[in-house]
């Protein structure tokens, strides 16, 4: 139900429909894990053959696909036959705009568990993840590498989706050597270097995060211009770059947690070095494109937050940096550019 439809429907129906969103989350997550969309890539198939291909119970799979098709997700072409539609094409693992691993991550047990703890988070003002798991997400991924792999693949998918918009909004050609701090497998850095052949790069992240980097950078033809360095930005940041890129890092940090990260960044900076933070932008006034539910994901997960321009400026200033520019893109992502104060 769209926002307009919700306003026109009776209030109880609107509330119940809005609250039922988690049903879709789990149904979509299940078909994503099972690779159903990949088995429909060549056209419609009957549920019996899909169940055999995915190792599932035929009746249960039918009921899930029937519900999703009735909701506009998948297309029902016969009594027990289904096909992809425009919405579900990106569920395929080989689709150029695939979000399969992002949907798997959204419906994961660990993520659902922390969202279920929302009431305590709101009551206590503390994130759910450390309370539920006794540590932070990165610690969890060390002991649960399959979940970690889905997370890193999700970050790669999201980087690929809005990369053209980011490249159009910011002049990465101004840099000679740019470090992608916490850059995972290097999807974004590969795009930056492909668009700017004279620029060299450093990919900096934990070993598990950069495991797929050689393949990603090699496929983009930029591996010879990238130095892959393993480490944590809580401990150290490689020196020698005139641009430091941080995508979806700062929003995962409280103001207090961000302090040590900025402490590691400052020694690497000269007056001409720029910090390029890619996060969602919260409007200063009500209305606009508000990343409200992503902000709640940060709240229950790490305690971090999406920030407005003034909030990001205050965070920079408290840590020896000055916010000099905010560049908006056609996506929810904005580019916050900073320098030493």
Order of alpha helices (4+ residues) and beta strands (2+ residues): alpha-alpha-alpha-alpha-beta-alpha-alpha-beta-beta-alpha-alpha-alpha-alpha-alpha-alpha-beta-alpha-beta-alpha-beta-beta-alpha-beta-alpha-alpha-beta-beta
